[in-house]
Structures are given as structure tokens and as C-alpha cells.
Amino acid sequence: MKIYVVIIIQLMIWSGYTLTEWLSKHDQLIYNILMFFVFFYIAISTGNHIIRSPKKTMIVTMISLMLYSSFHLTMSFFVY
């Protein structure tokens, strides 16, 4: 059950990243990359606080990032 909670929380974190990226669309690429790493760190820290296993946290974070990226790409095809 902890893994499902972490995935949902991390999907909210990735949504926050997308909103922040959209609000700062005129920033340089390096700032967007740095912002991604900040959100990645927040996702890992939150997941590790709940799951308490670094290996499981990394796997769950990669799964949530892949889920969010695939959903984001799928929706971008329908919008444009």
C-alpha cells in the first residue's frame, strides 16, 4: 500500500514540475534541467521518507516518472 501512496504523491510532484515548467517557459534550458533535478530530489526524498528503502524508492520513482511522462506525451498528441 505504501508504494501506491508514493506513486500518487510523486505524480502530484511531477504535475507541479510541469506547471512550474509551463510558467517559466521563457527560461533557458539549463534552468529547466536544474529545476527537474530539484523536483527529482523532492520526489526521491518524499518516497524514501514513506517507503524507507532507497532501492525501492528509486524503482518507484522511475516507475512514476515513466507513467507521468507517457501520460504527458499521450495527452500532448491529443491537444496538438
PyMOL Python script that loads the backbone (N, CA, C, O; Angstrom):
from pymol import cmd

cmd.read_pdbstr("""\
ATOM      1  N   MET A   1       0.816  -1.195   0.000  1.00  0.00           N
ATOM      2  CA  MET A   1       0.000   0.000   0.000  1.00  0.00           C
ATOM      3  C   MET A   1       0.863   1.264   0.000  1.00  0.00           C
ATOM      4  O   MET A   1       0.474   2.286  -0.565  1.00  0.00           O
ATOM      5  N   LYS A   2       2.032   1.191   0.634  1.00  0.00           N
ATOM      6  CA  LYS A   2       2.912   2.352   0.672  1.00  0.00           C
ATOM      7  C   LYS A   2       3.376   2.758  -0.721  1.00  0.00           C
ATOM      8  O   LYS A   2       3.540   3.941  -1.022  1.00  0.00           O
ATOM      9  N   ILE A   3       3.583   1.748  -1.564  1.00  0.00           N
ATOM     10  CA  ILE A   3       4.069   2.035  -2.920  1.00  0.00           C
ATOM     11  C   ILE A   3       3.018   2.817  -3.717  1.00  0.00           C
ATOM     12  O   ILE A   3       3.362   3.736  -4.460  1.00  0.00           O
ATOM     13  N   TYR A   4       1.757   2.458  -3.568  1.00  0.00           N
ATOM     14  CA  TYR A   4       0.695   3.179  -4.274  1.00  0.00           C
ATOM     15  C   TYR A   4       0.597   4.614  -3.786  1.00  0.00           C
ATOM     16  O   TYR A   4       0.394   5.528  -4.585  1.00  0.00           O
ATOM     17  N   VAL A   5       0.737   4.817  -2.503  1.00  0.00           N
ATOM     18  CA  VAL A   5       0.697   6.174  -1.943  1.00  0.00           C
ATOM     19  C   VAL A   5       1.858   6.995  -2.480  1.00  0.00           C
ATOM     20  O   VAL A   5       1.681   8.159  -2.841  1.00  0.00           O
ATOM     21  N   VAL A   6       3.032   6.405  -2.534  1.00  0.00           N
ATOM     22  CA  VAL A   6       4.208   7.119  -3.037  1.00  0.00           C
ATOM     23  C   VAL A   6       4.041   7.454  -4.511  1.00  0.00           C
ATOM     24  O   VAL A   6       4.402   8.551  -4.937  1.00  0.00           O
ATOM     25  N   ILE A   7       3.502   6.530  -5.296  1.00  0.00           N
ATOM     26  CA  ILE A   7       3.294   6.809  -6.720  1.00  0.00           C
ATOM     27  C   ILE A   7       2.322   7.968  -6.902  1.00  0.00           C
ATOM     28  O   ILE A   7       2.556   8.836  -7.743  1.00  0.00           O
ATOM     29  N   ILE A   8       1.247   7.998  -6.140  1.00  0.00           N
ATOM     30  CA  ILE A   8       0.271   9.089  -6.256  1.00  0.00           C
ATOM     31  C   ILE A   8       0.894  10.419  -5.849  1.00  0.00           C
ATOM     32  O   ILE A   8       0.698  11.431  -6.521  1.00  0.00           O
ATOM     33  N   ILE A   9       1.648  10.417  -4.745  1.00  0.00           N
ATOM     34  CA  ILE A   9       2.299  11.651  -4.303  1.00  0.00           C
ATOM     35  C   ILE A   9       3.330  12.115  -5.336  1.00  0.00           C
ATOM     36  O   ILE A   9       3.431  13.308  -5.624  1.00  0.00           O
ATOM     37  N   GLN A  10       4.089  11.175  -5.887  1.00  0.00           N
ATOM     38  CA  GLN A  10       5.083  11.555  -6.878  1.00  0.00           C
ATOM     39  C   GLN A  10       4.433  12.044  -8.171  1.00  0.00           C
ATOM     40  O   GLN A  10       4.980  12.923  -8.837  1.00  0.00           O
ATOM     41  N   LEU A  11       3.297  11.501  -8.531  1.00  0.00           N
ATOM     42  CA  LEU A  11       2.592  12.030  -9.707  1.00  0.00           C
ATOM     43  C   LEU A  11       2.160  13.470  -9.468  1.00  0.00           C
ATOM     44  O   LEU A  11       2.161  14.283 -10.392  1.00  0.00           O
ATOM     45  N   MET A  12       1.792  13.786  -8.236  1.00  0.00           N
ATOM     46  CA  MET A  12       1.472  15.179  -7.904  1.00  0.00           C
ATOM     47  C   MET A  12       2.722  16.056  -7.992  1.00  0.00           C
ATOM     48  O   MET A  12       2.646  17.203  -8.431  1.00  0.00           O
ATOM     49  N   ILE A  13       3.858  15.523  -7.580  1.00  0.00           N
ATOM     50  CA  ILE A  13       5.116  16.273  -7.673  1.00  0.00           C
ATOM     51  C   ILE A  13       5.475  16.520  -9.132  1.00  0.00           C
ATOM     52  O   ILE A  13       5.892  17.623  -9.487  1.00  0.00           O
ATOM     53  N   TRP A  14       5.319  15.500  -9.988  1.00  0.00           N
ATOM     54  CA  TRP A  14       5.618  15.691 -11.416  1.00  0.00           C
ATOM     55  C   TRP A  14       4.647  16.674 -12.048  1.00  0.00           C
ATOM     56  O   TRP A  14       5.023  17.418 -12.954  1.00  0.00           O
ATOM     57  N   SER A  15       3.406  16.687 -11.583  1.00  0.00           N
ATOM     58  CA  SER A  15       2.449  17.679 -12.086  1.00  0.00           C
ATOM     59  C   SER A  15       2.882  19.088 -11.688  1.00  0.00           C
ATOM     60  O   SER A  15       2.752  20.031 -12.468  1.00  0.00           O
ATOM     61  N   GLY A  16       3.394  19.219 -10.471  1.00  0.00           N
ATOM     62  CA  GLY A  16       3.926  20.509 -10.041  1.00  0.00           C
ATOM     63  C   GLY A  16       5.113  20.939 -10.881  1.00  0.00           C
ATOM     64  O   GLY A  16       5.274  22.121 -11.185  1.00  0.00           O
ATOM     65  N   TYR A  17       5.943  19.978 -11.255  1.00  0.00           N
ATOM     66  CA  TYR A  17       7.077  20.297 -12.129  1.00  0.00           C
ATOM     67  C   TYR A  17       6.581  20.791 -13.489  1.00  0.00           C
ATOM     68  O   TYR A  17       7.105  21.764 -14.031  1.00  0.00           O
ATOM     69  N   THR A  18       5.579  20.121 -14.031  1.00  0.00           N
ATOM     70  CA  THR A  18       5.055  20.529 -15.327  1.00  0.00           C
ATOM     71  C   THR A  18       4.451  21.929 -15.259  1.00  0.00           C
ATOM     72  O   THR A  18       4.646  22.733 -16.170  1.00  0.00           O
ATOM     73  N   LEU A  19       3.724  22.221 -14.193  1.00  0.00           N
ATOM     74  CA  LEU A  19       3.156  23.561 -14.017  1.00  0.00           C
ATOM     75  C   LEU A  19       4.260  24.604 -13.900  1.00  0.00           C
ATOM     76  O   LEU A  19       4.175  25.669 -14.512  1.00  0.00           O
ATOM     77  N   THR A  20       5.282  24.308 -13.127  1.00  0.00           N
ATOM     78  CA  THR A  20       6.390  25.249 -12.966  1.00  0.00           C
ATOM     79  C   THR A  20       7.143  25.437 -14.276  1.00  0.00           C
ATOM     80  O   THR A  20       7.559  26.548 -14.604  1.00  0.00           O
ATOM     81  N   GLU A  21       7.315  24.361 -15.017  1.00  0.00           N
ATOM     82  CA  GLU A  21       7.981  24.464 -16.314  1.00  0.00           C
ATOM     83  C   GLU A  21       7.148  25.296 -17.286  1.00  0.00           C
ATOM     84  O   GLU A  21       7.693  26.074 -18.070  1.00  0.00           O
ATOM     85  N   TRP A  22       5.845  25.132 -17.231  1.00  0.00           N
ATOM     86  CA  TRP A  22       4.966  25.909 -18.104  1.00  0.00           C
ATOM     87  C   TRP A  22       5.005  27.389 -17.739  1.00  0.00           C
ATOM     88  O   TRP A  22       4.992  28.247 -18.623  1.00  0.00           O
ATOM     89  N   LEU A  23       5.052  27.693 -16.447  1.00  0.00           N
ATOM     90  CA  LEU A  23       5.109  29.088 -16.015  1.00  0.00           C
ATOM     91  C   LEU A  23       6.439  29.746 -16.359  1.00  0.00           C
ATOM     92  O   LEU A  23       6.501  30.965 -16.518  1.00  0.00           O
ATOM     93  N   SER A  24       7.501  28.959 -16.476  1.00  0.00           N
ATOM     94  CA  SER A  24       8.816  29.511 -16.791  1.00  0.00           C
ATOM     95  C   SER A  24       9.267  29.069 -18.177  1.00  0.00           C
ATOM     96  O   SER A  24      10.410  28.653 -18.361  1.00  0.00           O
ATOM     97  N   LYS A  25       8.371  29.160 -19.144  1.00  0.00           N
ATOM     98  CA  LYS A  25       8.685  28.662 -20.483  1.00  0.00           C
ATOM     99  C   LYS A  25       9.727  29.503 -21.207  1.00  0.00           C
ATOM    100  O   LYS A  25      10.288  29.054 -22.206  1.00  0.00           O
ATOM    101  N   HIS A  26       9.996  30.711 -20.726  1.00  0.00           N
ATOM    102  CA  HIS A  26      10.983  31.555 -21.392  1.00  0.00           C
ATOM    103  C   HIS A  26      12.361  31.445 -20.764  1.00  0.00           C
ATOM    104  O   HIS A  26      13.284  32.149 -21.174  1.00  0.00           O
ATOM    105  N   ASP A  27      12.516  30.568 -19.768  1.00  0.00           N
ATOM    106  CA  ASP A  27      13.821  30.373 -19.135  1.00  0.00           C
ATOM    107  C   ASP A  27      14.744  29.584 -20.050  1.00  0.00           C
ATOM    108  O   ASP A  27      14.303  28.918 -20.987  1.00  0.00           O
ATOM    109  N   GLN A  28      16.020  29.674 -19.759  1.00  0.00           N
ATOM    110  CA  GLN A  28      16.993  28.914 -20.528  1.00  0.00           C
ATOM    111  C   GLN A  28      16.899  27.436 -20.156  1.00  0.00           C
ATOM    112  O   GLN A  28      16.368  27.072 -19.107  1.00  0.00           O
ATOM    113  N   LEU A  29      17.423  26.605 -21.035  1.00  0.00           N
ATOM    114  CA  LEU A  29      17.352  25.157 -20.855  1.00  0.00           C
ATOM    115  C   LEU A  29      18.051  24.693 -19.581  1.00  0.00           C
ATOM    116  O   LEU A  29      17.575  23.771 -18.918  1.00  0.00           O
ATOM    117  N   ILE A  30      19.159  25.311 -19.234  1.00  0.00           N
ATOM    118  CA  ILE A  30      19.910  24.886 -18.048  1.00  0.00           C
ATOM    119  C   ILE A  30      19.075  25.072 -16.783  1.00  0.00           C
ATOM    120  O   ILE A  30      19.176  24.269 -15.855  1.00  0.00           O
ATOM    121  N   TYR A  31      18.257  26.115 -16.735  1.00  0.00           N
ATOM    122  CA  TYR A  31      17.419  26.341 -15.561  1.00  0.00           C
ATOM    123  C   TYR A  31      16.302  25.307 -15.474  1.00  0.00           C
ATOM    124  O   TYR A  31      15.931  24.883 -14.380  1.00  0.00           O
ATOM    125  N   ASN A  32      15.769  24.903 -16.614  1.00  0.00           N
ATOM    126  CA  ASN A  32      14.764  23.839 -16.604  1.00  0.00           C
ATOM    127  C   ASN A  32      15.365  22.506 -16.169  1.00  0.00           C
ATOM    128  O   ASN A  32      14.711  21.732 -15.470  1.00  0.00           O
ATOM    129  N   ILE A  33      16.589  22.235 -16.569  1.00  0.00           N
ATOM    130  CA  ILE A  33      17.260  20.997 -16.154  1.00  0.00           C
ATOM    131  C   ILE A  33      17.518  21.020 -14.655  1.00  0.00           C
ATOM    132  O   ILE A  33      17.287  20.025 -13.968  1.00  0.00           O
ATOM    133  N   LEU A  34      17.996  22.151 -14.143  1.00  0.00           N
ATOM    134  CA  LEU A  34      18.225  22.273 -12.701  1.00  0.00           C
ATOM    135  C   LEU A  34      16.915  22.142 -11.926  1.00  0.00           C
ATOM    136  O   LEU A  34      16.879  21.529 -10.859  1.00  0.00           O
ATOM    137  N   MET A  35      15.850  22.714 -12.462  1.00  0.00           N
ATOM    138  CA  MET A  35      14.546  22.614 -11.815  1.00  0.00           C
ATOM    139  C   MET A  35      14.060  21.158 -11.799  1.00  0.00           C
ATOM    140  O   MET A  35      13.441  20.720 -10.829  1.00  0.00           O
ATOM    141  N   PHE A  36      14.343  20.409 -12.877  1.00  0.00           N
ATOM    142  CA  PHE A  36      13.978  18.999 -12.907  1.00  0.00           C
ATOM    143  C   PHE A  36      14.695  18.232 -11.800  1.00  0.00           C
ATOM    144  O   PHE A  36      14.085  17.406 -11.121  1.00  0.00           O
ATOM    145  N   PHE A  37      15.986  18.503 -11.615  1.00  0.00           N
ATOM    146  CA  PHE A  37      16.729  17.809 -10.575  1.00  0.00           C
ATOM    147  C   PHE A  37      16.231  18.165  -9.176  1.00  0.00           C
ATOM    148  O   PHE A  37      16.257  17.326  -8.276  1.00  0.00           O
ATOM    149  N   VAL A  38      15.783  19.391  -8.993  1.00  0.00           N
ATOM    150  CA  VAL A  38      15.205  19.780  -7.703  1.00  0.00           C
ATOM    151  C   VAL A  38      13.927  18.978  -7.443  1.00  0.00           C
ATOM    152  O   VAL A  38      13.742  18.447  -6.348  1.00  0.00           O
ATOM    153  N   PHE A  39      13.056  18.889  -8.432  1.00  0.00           N
ATOM    154  CA  PHE A  39      11.818  18.125  -8.268  1.00  0.00           C
ATOM    155  C   PHE A  39      12.108  16.631  -8.143  1.00  0.00           C
ATOM    156  O   PHE A  39      11.405  15.924  -7.420  1.00  0.00           O
ATOM    157  N   PHE A  40      13.129  16.148  -8.836  1.00  0.00           N
ATOM    158  CA  PHE A  40      13.520  14.753  -8.715  1.00  0.00           C
ATOM    159  C   PHE A  40      13.984  14.453  -7.290  1.00  0.00           C
ATOM    160  O   PHE A  40      13.649  13.415  -6.719  1.00  0.00           O
ATOM    161  N   TYR A  41      14.760  15.378  -6.727  1.00  0.00           N
ATOM    162  CA  TYR A  41      15.219  15.210  -5.349  1.00  0.00           C
ATOM    163  C   TYR A  41      14.038  15.220  -4.372  1.00  0.00           C
ATOM    164  O   TYR A  41      14.007  14.435  -3.424  1.00  0.00           O
ATOM    165  N   ILE A  42      13.080  16.102  -4.603  1.00  0.00           N
ATOM    166  CA  ILE A  42      11.891  16.153  -3.745  1.00  0.00           C
ATOM    167  C   ILE A  42      11.115  14.842  -3.841  1.00  0.00           C
ATOM    168  O   ILE A  42      10.648  14.324  -2.827  1.00  0.00           O
ATOM    169  N   ALA A  43      10.975  14.304  -5.049  1.00  0.00           N
ATOM    170  CA  ALA A  43      10.259  13.041  -5.231  1.00  0.00           C
ATOM    171  C   ALA A  43      10.983  11.889  -4.531  1.00  0.00           C
ATOM    172  O   ALA A  43      10.349  11.061  -3.878  1.00  0.00           O
ATOM    173  N   ILE A  44      12.298  11.840  -4.668  1.00  0.00           N
ATOM    174  CA  ILE A  44      13.078  10.775  -4.023  1.00  0.00           C
ATOM    175  C   ILE A  44      12.997  10.909  -2.501  1.00  0.00           C
ATOM    176  O   ILE A  44      12.798   9.916  -1.802  1.00  0.00           O
ATOM    177  N   SER A  45      13.149  12.119  -1.992  1.00  0.00           N
ATOM    178  CA  SER A  45      13.118  12.323  -0.542  1.00  0.00           C
ATOM    179  C   SER A  45      11.763  11.948   0.046  1.00  0.00           C
ATOM    180  O   SER A  45      11.690  11.298   1.089  1.00  0.00           O
ATOM    181  N   THR A  46      10.706  12.355  -0.618  1.00  0.00           N
ATOM    182  CA  THR A  46       9.368  12.025  -0.146  1.00  0.00           C
ATOM    183  C   THR A  46       9.138  10.523  -0.179  1.00  0.00           C
ATOM    184  O   THR A  46       8.620   9.947   0.778  1.00  0.00           O
ATOM    185  N   GLY A  47       9.519   9.895  -1.271  1.00  0.00           N
ATOM    186  CA  GLY A  47       9.355   8.449  -1.386  1.00  0.00           C
ATOM    187  C   GLY A  47      10.167   7.684  -0.362  1.00  0.00           C
ATOM    188  O   GLY A  47       9.690   6.706   0.213  1.00  0.00           O
ATOM    189  N   ASN A  48      11.392   8.127  -0.134  1.00  0.00           N
ATOM    190  CA  ASN A  48      12.245   7.443   0.828  1.00  0.00           C
ATOM    191  C   ASN A  48      11.738   7.630   2.257  1.00  0.00           C
ATOM    192  O   ASN A  48      11.914   6.753   3.103  1.00  0.00           O
ATOM    193  N   HIS A  49      11.114   8.765   2.518  1.00  0.00           N
ATOM    194  CA  HIS A  49      10.551   9.003   3.853  1.00  0.00           C
ATOM    195  C   HIS A  49       9.389   8.048   4.135  1.00  0.00           C
ATOM    196  O   HIS A  49       9.191   7.626   5.274  1.00  0.00           O
ATOM    197  N   ILE A  50       8.630   7.713   3.104  1.00  0.00           N
ATOM    198  CA  ILE A  50       7.460   6.840   3.292  1.00  0.00           C
ATOM    199  C   ILE A  50       7.857   5.364   3.201  1.00  0.00           C
ATOM    200  O   ILE A  50       7.456   4.566   4.048  1.00  0.00           O
ATOM    201  N   ILE A  51       8.636   4.996   2.189  1.00  0.00           N
ATOM    202  CA  ILE A  51       8.960   3.585   1.960  1.00  0.00           C
ATOM    203  C   ILE A  51      10.089   3.108   2.868  1.00  0.00           C
ATOM    204  O   ILE A  51      10.076   1.962   3.316  1.00  0.00           O
ATOM    205  N   ARG A  52      11.053   3.960   3.141  1.00  0.00           N
ATOM    206  CA  ARG A  52      12.206   3.644   3.995  1.00  0.00           C
ATOM    207  C   ARG A  52      13.142   2.601   3.389  1.00  0.00           C
ATOM    208  O   ARG A  52      13.780   1.837   4.115  1.00  0.00           O
ATOM    209  N   SER A  53      13.223   2.569   2.069  1.00  0.00           N
ATOM    210  CA  SER A  53      14.157   1.685   1.388  1.00  0.00           C
ATOM    211  C   SER A  53      14.663   2.415   0.140  1.00  0.00           C
ATOM    212  O   SER A  53      13.890   2.651  -0.788  1.00  0.00           O
ATOM    213  N   PRO A  54      15.940   2.772   0.107  1.00  0.00           N
ATOM    214  CA  PRO A  54      16.454   3.532  -1.038  1.00  0.00           C
ATOM    215  C   PRO A  54      16.281   2.823  -2.383  1.00  0.00           C
ATOM    216  O   PRO A  54      15.975   3.467  -3.387  1.00  0.00           O
ATOM    217  N   LYS A  55      16.475   1.505  -2.410  1.00  0.00           N
ATOM    218  CA  LYS A  55      16.361   0.766  -3.665  1.00  0.00           C
ATOM    219  C   LYS A  55      14.915   0.782  -4.165  1.00  0.00           C
ATOM    220  O   LYS A  55      14.669   1.066  -5.337  1.00  0.00           O
ATOM    221  N   LYS A  56      13.960   0.481  -3.286  1.00  0.00           N
ATOM    222  CA  LYS A  56      12.549   0.509  -3.685  1.00  0.00           C
ATOM    223  C   LYS A  56      12.116   1.917  -4.065  1.00  0.00           C
ATOM    224  O   LYS A  56      11.327   2.102  -4.991  1.00  0.00           O
ATOM    225  N   THR A  57      12.636   2.910  -3.346  1.00  0.00           N
ATOM    226  CA  THR A  57      12.289   4.295  -3.652  1.00  0.00           C
ATOM    227  C   THR A  57      12.736   4.675  -5.056  1.00  0.00           C
ATOM    228  O   THR A  57      11.993   5.324  -5.792  1.00  0.00           O
ATOM    229  N   MET A  58      13.940   4.277  -5.427  1.00  0.00           N
ATOM    230  CA  MET A  58      14.440   4.606  -6.771  1.00  0.00           C
ATOM    231  C   MET A  58      13.603   3.913  -7.848  1.00  0.00           C
ATOM    232  O   MET A  58      13.289   4.512  -8.877  1.00  0.00           O
ATOM    233  N   ILE A  59      13.249   2.664  -7.612  1.00  0.00           N
ATOM    234  CA  ILE A  59      12.431   1.935  -8.586  1.00  0.00           C
ATOM    235  C   ILE A  59      11.053   2.570  -8.725  1.00  0.00           C
ATOM    236  O   ILE A  59      10.563   2.759  -9.838  1.00  0.00           O
ATOM    237  N   VAL A  60      10.429   2.901  -7.596  1.00  0.00           N
ATOM    238  CA  VAL A  60       9.097   3.511  -7.620  1.00  0.00           C
ATOM    239  C   VAL A  60       9.158   4.888  -8.266  1.00  0.00           C
ATOM    240  O   VAL A  60       8.242   5.267  -8.996  1.00  0.00           O
ATOM    241  N   THR A  61      10.220   5.640  -8.009  1.00  0.00           N
ATOM    242  CA  THR A  61      10.362   6.963  -8.619  1.00  0.00           C
ATOM    243  C   THR A  61      10.502   6.849 -10.136  1.00  0.00           C
ATOM    244  O   THR A  61       9.905   7.636 -10.870  1.00  0.00           O
ATOM    245  N   MET A  62      11.276   5.887 -10.609  1.00  0.00           N
ATOM    246  CA  MET A  62      11.408   5.694 -12.053  1.00  0.00           C
ATOM    247  C   MET A  62      10.079   5.267 -12.677  1.00  0.00           C
ATOM    248  O   MET A  62       9.734   5.706 -13.773  1.00  0.00           O
ATOM    249  N   ILE A  63       9.342   4.415 -11.979  1.00  0.00           N
ATOM    250  CA  ILE A  63       8.031   3.988 -12.487  1.00  0.00           C
ATOM    251  C   ILE A  63       7.078   5.173 -12.563  1.00  0.00           C
ATOM    252  O   ILE A  63       6.387   5.348 -13.566  1.00  0.00           O
ATOM    253  N   SER A  64       7.037   5.987 -11.513  1.00  0.00           N
ATOM    254  CA  SER A  64       6.120   7.133 -11.527  1.00  0.00           C
ATOM    255  C   SER A  64       6.531   8.145 -12.586  1.00  0.00           C
ATOM    256  O   SER A  64       5.672   8.757 -13.221  1.00  0.00           O
ATOM    257  N   LEU A  65       7.836   8.331 -12.785  1.00  0.00           N
ATOM    258  CA  LEU A  65       8.306   9.250 -13.823  1.00  0.00           C
ATOM    259  C   LEU A  65       7.951   8.735 -15.211  1.00  0.00           C
ATOM    260  O   LEU A  65       7.563   9.517 -16.080  1.00  0.00           O
ATOM    261  N   MET A  66       8.079   7.425 -15.431  1.00  0.00           N
ATOM    262  CA  MET A  66       7.702   6.850 -16.728  1.00  0.00           C
ATOM    263  C   MET A  66       6.191   6.944 -16.952  1.00  0.00           C
ATOM    264  O   MET A  66       5.741   7.254 -18.055  1.00  0.00           O
ATOM    265  N   LEU A  67       5.417   6.676 -15.909  1.00  0.00           N
ATOM    266  CA  LEU A  67       3.961   6.796 -16.028  1.00  0.00           C
ATOM    267  C   LEU A  67       3.549   8.218 -16.377  1.00  0.00           C
ATOM    268  O   LEU A  67       2.737   8.438 -17.276  1.00  0.00           O
ATOM    269  N   TYR A  68       4.115   9.174 -15.662  1.00  0.00           N
ATOM    270  CA  TYR A  68       3.753  10.565 -15.904  1.00  0.00           C
ATOM    271  C   TYR A  68       4.219  11.034 -17.282  1.00  0.00           C
ATOM    272  O   TYR A  68       3.502  11.756 -17.974  1.00  0.00           O
ATOM    273  N   SER A  69       5.419  10.622 -17.671  1.00  0.00           N
ATOM    274  CA  SER A  69       5.925  11.027 -18.990  1.00  0.00           C
ATOM    275  C   SER A  69       5.086  10.438 -20.112  1.00  0.00           C
ATOM    276  O   SER A  69       4.782  11.128 -21.086  1.00  0.00           O
ATOM    277  N   SER A  70       4.711   9.182 -19.989  1.00  0.00           N
ATOM    278  CA  SER A  70       3.891   8.570 -21.039  1.00  0.00           C
ATOM    279  C   SER A  70       2.512   9.216 -21.093  1.00  0.00           C
ATOM    280  O   SER A  70       1.979   9.445 -22.178  1.00  0.00           O
ATOM    281  N   PHE A  71       1.931   9.509 -19.938  1.00  0.00           N
ATOM    282  CA  PHE A  71       0.632  10.196 -19.922  1.00  0.00           C
ATOM    283  C   PHE A  71       0.755  11.599 -20.500  1.00  0.00           C
ATOM    284  O   PHE A  71      -0.110  12.039 -21.257  1.00  0.00           O
ATOM    285  N   HIS A  72       1.824  12.298 -20.147  1.00  0.00           N
ATOM    286  CA  HIS A  72       2.039  13.654 -20.644  1.00  0.00           C
ATOM    287  C   HIS A  72       2.228  13.661 -22.167  1.00  0.00           C
ATOM    288  O   HIS A  72       1.666  14.513 -22.856  1.00  0.00           O
ATOM    289  N   LEU A  73       3.005  12.729 -22.686  1.00  0.00           N
ATOM    290  CA  LEU A  73       3.206  12.647 -24.136  1.00  0.00           C
ATOM    291  C   LEU A  73       1.923  12.253 -24.862  1.00  0.00           C
ATOM    292  O   LEU A  73       1.622  12.785 -25.931  1.00  0.00           O
ATOM    293  N   THR A  74       1.170  11.323 -24.283  1.00  0.00           N
ATOM    294  CA  THR A  74      -0.093  10.909 -24.901  1.00  0.00           C
ATOM    295  C   THR A  74      -1.059  12.074 -24.979  1.00  0.00           C
ATOM    296  O   THR A  74      -1.703  12.272 -26.010  1.00  0.00           O
ATOM    297  N   MET A  75      -1.171  12.839 -23.928  1.00  0.00           N
ATOM    298  CA  MET A  75      -2.081  13.984 -23.919  1.00  0.00           C
ATOM    299  C   MET A  75      -1.604  15.095 -24.842  1.00  0.00           C
ATOM    300  O   MET A  75      -2.422  15.826 -25.401  1.00  0.00           O
ATOM    301  N   SER A  76      -0.298  15.232 -25.011  1.00  0.00           N
ATOM    302  CA  SER A  76       0.197  16.268 -25.910  1.00  0.00           C
ATOM    303  C   SER A  76      -0.137  15.933 -27.373  1.00  0.00           C
ATOM    304  O   SER A  76      -0.279  16.841 -28.192  1.00  0.00           O
ATOM    305  N   PHE A  77      -0.263  14.646 -27.706  1.00  0.00           N
ATOM    306  CA  PHE A  77      -0.668  14.293 -29.063  1.00  0.00           C
ATOM    307  C   PHE A  77      -2.125  14.651 -29.314  1.00  0.00           C
ATOM    308  O   PHE A  77      -2.484  15.025 -30.431  1.00  0.00           O
ATOM    309  N   PHE A  78      -2.962  14.545 -28.303  1.00  0.00           N
ATOM    310  CA  PHE A  78      -4.379  14.847 -28.478  1.00  0.00           C
ATOM    311  C   PHE A  78      -4.647  16.343 -28.491  1.00  0.00           C
ATOM    312  O   PHE A  78      -5.601  16.790 -29.128  1.00  0.00           O
ATOM    313  N   VAL A  79      -3.825  17.124 -27.804  1.00  0.00           N
ATOM    314  CA  VAL A  79      -4.047  18.562 -27.733  1.00  0.00           C
ATOM    315  C   VAL A  79      -3.587  19.244 -29.006  1.00  0.00           C
ATOM    316  O   VAL A  79      -4.247  20.162 -29.492  1.00  0.00           O
ATOM    317  N   TYR A  80      -2.461  18.803 -29.551  1.00  0.00           N
ATOM    318  CA  TYR A  80      -1.933  19.461 -30.747  1.00  0.00           C
ATOM    319  C   TYR A  80      -2.391  18.767 -31.937  1.00  0.00           C
ATOM    320  O   TYR A  80      -2.055  19.166 -33.052  1.00  0.00           O
TER     321      TYR A  80
END
""", "prot")
cmd.dss("prot")
cmd.show_as("cartoon", "prot")
cmd.util.cbc("prot")
cmd.orient("prot")
